[in-house]
Amino acid sequence: MRTLALPVVVVLVLALVAGCARRQPPIASPRPAPPTIAPPPARTVPDPPPPPPPPARVEESVPVPSEPLAEDTIANRSLDDLNRDSPFKPVFFALDSAELDDAGRAVATANAQLLRKYPTWVITVEGHCDERGTAEYNLALGERRAVAVKTYLVSLGISPDRIRTVSYGKEFPFDPGHDEAAWAQNRRAHFVITSK
């Protein structure tokens, strides 16, 4: 039995050696390329707008100042400041006229709305003229212009006690020029706030 075992062992060893010789080491295969991804199709629906930012947190113990209204800023100004940058617009007149035209009525109406907003204000309507004509003629014409504006304001419901009139004729021109453009600026009823 011993002789039989030896050839079996030899055959097994030879088979093992032959099997090892035939085996080749595995070859590393290259990694496959990543798949290409097609871009997404174009969107036909627009993106929704971003949500509004959350409101700021306000402590209850800290008072929050409110935004003053434009009227409040006007009401809080001094008379000098109000008259320097007046909320009232002047009413202009044609040559040798104290008649209110459509533009003049529109301006006087807007000024009446201001007087309604500030019911304690008292105004003076100053009548002015251009430099042509005598001093006496222009004083009378300036007075008629101031009275015409006052009458129109009263017809709109403004109390006559709140409107004073004065005429300066040609004495205080707004434009010192000596041409039609300057004269047109000087033919006016000017509004001055005299008390609040």
Number of C-alpha atoms within 10 A of each C-alpha: 5 6 7 8 10 11 11 11 11 11 12 12 12 12 12 11 11 11 10 10 9 8 8 7 6 6 6 6 6 6 6 6 6 6 6 6 6 6 6 6 6 6 7 6 6 6 7 6 6 6 6 6 6 6 6 6 6 9 8 7 6 7 8 9 6 6 7 8 9 8 11 10 9 15 15 11 11 12 17 12 11 16 15 10 9 15 15 19 14 20 25 26 22 13 13 15 15 22 15 19 13 9 12 18 17 13 16 24 16 14 19 19 14 15 20 14 12 14 12 11 16 18 20 19 26 23 32 32 35 28 21 13 13 10 15 11 14 23 21 16 23 29 22 21 31 26 22 19 27 24 14 16 21 16 11 13 12 18 15 13 9 18 23 17 21 19 22 18 26 25 14 13 19 17 14 13 14 11 11 11 10 16 22 17 20 25 29 26 32 22 25 22 19 16 12 13
